[in-house]
Amino acid sequence: MHEMSLAESVVRIVEEVAQRERARRVRSVGVEIGRLAAVEAHALAFCLDAASRGTLAEGAEFRLIDVAGSGWCAGCARELPMTTSYDGCPGCGGPLRLTRGNEMRVSDVEIE
């Protein structure tokens, strides 16, 4: 399950922020997850809880933020929604270059 290694990386990033800011604890963390990122949100939520035990992020609210996929069609010169990484342009049938939806990032950290 690669969600555990992703969760450990998120917690490591959050811990670095908290320590740099001399926080007593982490209250909440926003994590953006693209729909095309091949991350199972429920598994990640479970792993974040486990990975944060014994850290400044233990007990923090981890908000998983859904990010829709989109891609650029060079033929039509426009950005279109994507539901799979191999979607084609519905207008011209050309390929779409994925521009959003395959990322995962820590978007915000609330500390005290």
MOGINOR-V157160 format. One line per field, one symbol per residue. phi: phi as a letter, one per 20 degrees, with the letter a starting at -180 (. if undefined). A space follows every 10 residues. Layout:
phi->???
This chain:
phi->.fffffffff ffffffffff elfeadebce cecffdelde gfffgfffff fefndfefnf eeeedfdfeb bddffelbec fcdcfdgdff ednffdegdb odebbfeacd cc
